[in-house]
Amino acid sequence: MSEWFTVPQISEKTGIPQQTLRRYIASHAHLLRIKKEHKAYQLHKECLDVLARIRELYGNGKNAEEVDKILTSQGVPVTVEVVSETGEQESAELSEVVMDIKKALDEQKEFNKKL
């Protein structure tokens, strides 16, 4: 089973209309693991629970800012767009990106010391 799903597939799995999913992607992409192939978005299976929670919070009358605050306070990781080694653009957890940068910086410091 694939770990990545298209918007129509997620709509079918969650019952959330495609247009609503696209709006969630536009408003809350930083909370979702997304990759874009050509003009189509693909979301990781981990997003299914987050999308359901987003829908629930909007259903309870929350606005986009409140949804973001609630989800981040509940531990939903913030993601950023990165270009993979294959040249594909995809989302990665911010904490992983920071750790990679820290590792590279430590390696550079060690190299500089040796010089």
Legacy VTK file of the C-alpha trace (Angstrom):
# vtk DataFile Version 3.0
C-alpha trace
ASCII
DATASET POLYDATA
POINTS 115 float
0.000 0.000 0.000
1.312 3.421 -0.933
2.091 5.964 1.736
1.144 8.885 -0.536
-2.379 9.732 -1.680
-3.841 12.173 -4.184
-6.508 14.697 -3.216
-9.310 12.600 -4.817
-8.115 9.499 -2.929
-8.042 11.383 0.373
-11.473 12.814 -0.338
-12.782 9.298 -0.813
-11.101 8.024 2.382
-12.126 10.928 4.619
-15.403 12.107 3.116
-14.004 15.651 2.935
-14.829 17.319 -0.412
-11.859 17.852 -2.741
-12.360 21.616 -2.826
-12.285 21.720 0.979
-9.107 19.608 1.015
-7.468 22.007 -1.421
-8.422 24.913 0.847
-6.920 23.075 3.853
-3.727 22.483 1.862
-3.534 26.180 0.980
-4.179 27.311 4.569
-2.378 24.626 6.568
0.376 23.252 4.323
2.889 23.809 7.131
1.057 21.129 9.170
0.852 18.562 6.362
3.391 16.315 4.642
2.890 17.231 1.005
4.717 16.588 -2.213
3.771 18.023 -5.552
4.132 16.035 -8.738
3.473 18.145 -11.792
0.305 20.024 -10.842
-1.095 17.408 -8.454
-0.632 17.350 -4.706
0.069 14.138 -2.877
-0.314 13.891 0.874
1.291 11.359 3.183
-0.953 8.892 4.990
-0.006 10.614 8.281
-2.072 13.592 7.094
-5.377 11.734 7.285
-5.718 12.264 11.041
-4.552 15.879 10.814
-7.071 16.622 8.051
-9.881 15.053 10.071
-8.860 17.162 13.077
-8.751 20.329 10.934
-12.269 19.592 9.688
-13.486 18.999 13.242
-12.001 22.279 14.496
-13.562 24.275 11.650
-16.838 22.495 12.393
-16.538 23.760 15.973
-16.325 27.345 14.708
-12.552 27.848 14.916
-10.773 30.097 12.412
-7.538 29.235 10.561
-5.285 30.880 13.143
-7.000 29.054 16.021
-6.745 25.743 14.134
-2.991 26.275 13.682
-2.474 27.153 17.351
-4.464 24.175 18.598
-2.783 21.651 16.329
0.753 22.853 17.018
0.063 22.887 20.763
-1.129 19.275 20.431
2.186 18.266 18.900
1.427 18.241 15.172
4.864 18.860 13.646
5.484 21.930 11.508
6.783 21.112 8.025
8.789 23.066 5.468
9.281 22.607 1.736
12.602 21.041 0.742
14.048 19.712 -2.484
14.969 16.046 -2.185
18.142 14.500 -3.585
16.115 13.460 -6.652
15.101 17.081 -7.256
11.525 16.498 -6.111
9.886 19.127 -3.913
8.335 17.698 -0.758
7.563 18.529 2.837
9.845 17.615 5.716
9.427 18.099 9.440
11.065 21.306 10.578
12.830 19.521 13.439
14.476 17.089 10.983
15.637 19.938 8.754
17.095 21.801 11.740
18.933 18.658 12.876
20.387 18.177 9.369
21.549 21.799 9.330
23.079 21.432 12.795
24.924 18.271 11.731
26.275 19.986 8.607
27.337 22.998 10.668
29.144 20.779 13.189
30.933 19.008 10.345
31.939 22.362 8.856
33.251 23.566 12.233
35.337 20.407 12.577
36.685 20.844 9.055
37.559 24.476 9.791
39.473 23.427 12.932
41.534 20.972 10.919
42.479 23.697 8.460
LINES 1 116
115 0 1 2 3 4 5 6 7 8 9 10 11 12 13 14 15 16 17 18 19 20 21 22 23 24 25 26 27 28 29 30 31 32 33 34 35 36 37 38 39 40 41 42 43 44 45 46 47 48 49 50 51 52 53 54 55 56 57 58 59 60 61 62 63 64 65 66 67 68 69 70 71 72 73 74 75 76 77 78 79 80 81 82 83 84 85 86 87 88 89 90 91 92 93 94 95 96 97 98 99 100 101 102 103 104 105 106 107 108 109 110 111 112 113 114
